[in-house]
């Protein structure tokens, strides 16, 4: 849109979307790494997870390079467009591997998951948060008003 209209708001929106995607990707990678560490080595699930991680990590690196390239000049350049395209293809292929992890190999699917009994990583204060939420649940009515 920036190329068609020359409005800088379009290039700014694209840049900040890249930044948001990078931040979201780092958060997702953190959760994925925690899951990946729980998978038994030398298994088909681990090989699938490793390929998923490599592709997503590469897409994150390309996105970080794209953000750095566009930091001062937000408009798309040829190199920036190429980085975006390659990262998008990597994420699409990685999504296939992620789907395979869940739908074929049962990763994080109750009753099937190879890491079902592994303890989830918890943040500090998560026990307090859980207790607080359970108390709040007791205060909420279970049903709406009865109409007679």
C-alpha positions as CSV (number, residue, x, y, z in Angstrom):
1,X,0.0,0.0,0.0
2,X,2.9,2.3,0.7
3,X,4.2,1.8,-2.8
4,X,0.8,2.6,-4.3
5,X,0.0,5.7,-2.1
6,X,3.3,6.9,-0.7
7,X,1.6,7.3,2.7
8,X,4.2,6.7,5.4
9,X,1.4,5.4,7.7
10,X,1.4,2.2,5.6
11,X,5.1,1.6,6.0
12,X,4.9,2.4,9.7
13,X,2.1,-0.1,10.2
14,X,4.0,-2.7,8.3
15,X,7.1,-2.1,10.4
16,X,5.3,-2.2,13.7
17,X,3.5,-5.4,12.6
18,X,6.9,-6.9,12.0
19,X,8.0,-5.8,15.5
20,X,4.8,-7.3,17.0
21,X,5.3,-10.5,15.1
22,X,8.8,-10.7,16.4
23,X,7.8,-10.2,20.0
24,X,5.0,-12.8,19.6
25,X,7.3,-15.2,18.0
26,X,9.9,-14.9,20.8
27,X,7.1,-15.6,23.3
28,X,5.9,-18.6,21.3
29,X,9.5,-19.9,20.9
30,X,9.9,-19.8,24.7
31,X,6.8,-21.9,25.2
32,X,7.9,-24.3,22.4
33,X,11.4,-24.6,23.8
34,X,10.0,-25.7,27.1
35,X,7.9,-28.4,25.4
36,X,10.7,-29.5,23.2
37,X,13.0,-30.0,26.2
38,X,10.5,-32.5,27.6
39,X,10.4,-34.7,24.5
40,X,12.4,-37.9,24.6
41,X,15.5,-37.9,22.5
42,X,15.9,-40.0,19.3
43,X,12.2,-40.3,18.6
44,X,10.2,-39.3,15.6
45,X,8.4,-36.7,17.7
46,X,11.8,-35.1,18.6
47,X,12.9,-35.1,15.0
48,X,9.6,-33.4,14.0
49,X,9.9,-30.9,16.8
50,X,13.5,-30.1,15.9
51,X,12.5,-29.4,12.3
52,X,9.6,-27.2,13.5
53,X,12.0,-25.3,15.8
54,X,14.7,-24.9,13.2
55,X,12.2,-23.4,10.7
56,X,10.6,-21.1,13.2
57,X,14.0,-20.0,14.6
58,X,15.1,-19.2,11.1
59,X,11.9,-17.2,10.4
60,X,12.5,-15.3,13.7
61,X,16.1,-14.5,12.7
62,X,14.9,-13.3,9.2
63,X,12.2,-11.2,10.9
64,X,14.8,-9.7,13.3
65,X,17.1,-8.9,10.3
66,X,14.1,-7.3,8.5
67,X,13.2,-5.2,11.6
68,X,16.9,-4.1,11.9
69,X,17.0,-3.3,8.1
70,X,13.9,-1.2,8.3
71,X,14.5,0.6,11.6
72,X,15.6,3.9,10.1
73,X,13.7,3.7,6.8
74,X,10.4,2.0,7.3
75,X,9.5,1.6,3.6
76,X,9.9,-1.9,2.0
77,X,13.0,-2.4,0.0
78,X,13.8,-5.3,-2.3
79,X,15.8,-7.0,0.4
80,X,13.2,-6.5,3.0
81,X,10.5,-7.9,0.7
82,X,12.7,-11.0,0.1
83,X,13.2,-11.5,3.8
84,X,9.5,-11.3,4.4
85,X,8.7,-13.8,1.7
86,X,11.3,-16.3,2.8
87,X,10.2,-16.0,6.4
88,X,6.5,-16.5,5.4
89,X,7.3,-19.6,3.4
90,X,9.3,-20.9,6.4
91,X,6.4,-20.3,8.8
92,X,4.0,-22.1,6.4
93,X,6.2,-25.2,6.2
94,X,6.8,-25.0,9.9
95,X,3.1,-24.9,10.5
96,X,2.8,-28.2,8.7
97,X,5.4,-29.7,11.1
98,X,3.5,-28.2,14.0
99,X,0.3,-29.7,12.8
100,X,2.0,-33.1,12.5
101,X,3.2,-32.8,16.1
102,X,-0.3,-32.3,17.3
103,X,-2.6,-34.2,15.0
104,X,-0.4,-37.1,14.0
105,X,1.9,-37.5,17.0
106,X,-0.4,-36.3,19.8
107,X,2.0,-33.7,21.2
108,X,0.2,-31.9,24.1
109,X,-3.0,-33.9,23.4
110,X,-4.5,-35.3,26.6
111,X,-4.3,-39.1,26.6
112,X,-1.9,-39.3,23.7
113,X,0.8,-36.8,24.3
114,X,4.4,-38.1,24.9
115,X,5.0,-35.4,27.5
116,X,1.5,-35.6,29.1
117,X,3.0,-36.5,32.5
118,X,5.8,-33.9,32.4
119,X,5.4,-31.1,34.8
120,X,4.6,-27.8,33.2
121,X,7.0,-24.9,33.7
122,X,5.5,-22.4,36.1
123,X,6.2,-18.8,36.7
124,X,6.8,-17.4,40.2
125,X,3.5,-17.0,42.1
126,X,1.5,-19.3,39.9
127,X,0.3,-21.3,42.9
128,X,-1.0,-18.1,44.4
129,X,-2.7,-17.1,41.1
130,X,-4.4,-20.5,40.8
131,X,-5.7,-20.3,44.4
132,X,-7.0,-16.8,43.8
133,X,-8.7,-17.9,40.6
134,X,-10.4,-20.8,42.3
135,X,-11.7,-18.4,45.1
136,X,-13.1,-16.1,42.4
137,X,-14.8,-19.1,40.7
138,X,-16.7,-19.8,43.9
139,X,-18.0,-16.2,44.0
140,X,-19.4,-16.4,40.5
141,X,-23.0,-17.7,40.2
142,X,-23.2,-21.0,38.3
143,X,-26.5,-20.1,36.6
144,X,-28.4,-17.0,35.7
145,X,-31.7,-16.0,37.2
146,X,-34.5,-18.6,37.1
147,X,-37.5,-17.6,35.1
148,X,-40.8,-19.0,36.3
